[in-house]
């Protein structure tokens, strides 16, 4: 119940296309869903996050879509650029003293010029 | 990297030797975390701290211990390193006043031969 399942494992998109990465969870107590972007040799960087009181959040070219009933959330990267090539991780956490993050297994995105 | 430094950045050691990794932050954040990152597993929480001398276990704590004697430093110790502890280790902080925004350091790549 603590798992977050992420797909696909890898993704190739043409420049200008839309990249879509999906995550699913089981624990309905999760109430915070961030996405992290990681470049080789670097630490993960917080990209965008959503709480379950909204169904969508957009920041620039990055959008999180959230489906509470399906227990799924996804990251959409519009107008994908070669500079977006990185590994993306979804995560989830629940309210509490420690707010531990449970991460998905990651998606390696390659945007071809 | 949110004012987080990790040392060393790379280390090669032999099975059975003790190893200590250091995480240093400059902004007096209360919450600090240690994760390990392995292919196919995403990031998994090892230990976390919610204040000086206040620490607790994460999901993969076996074989690891931590200490936090000062707000700015969170140490991760492998008492007797094993090859299964070869990994990339990331420290993270969570600023007070945020829901659960965690910011990661640059990581330490540890190889246990």
Interface residues (C-beta under 8 A of the other chain):
Chain A: X2 X6 X32 X34 X36 X41 X42 X43 X44 X45 X46 X49 X51 X89 X93 X97 X98 X99 X100 X101 X103 X104 X105 X106
Chain B: X1 X31 X33 X40 X41 X42 X43 X44 X45 X48 X50 X56 X58 X59 X90 X94 X99 X100 X101 X102 X103 X104 X105 X106 X107
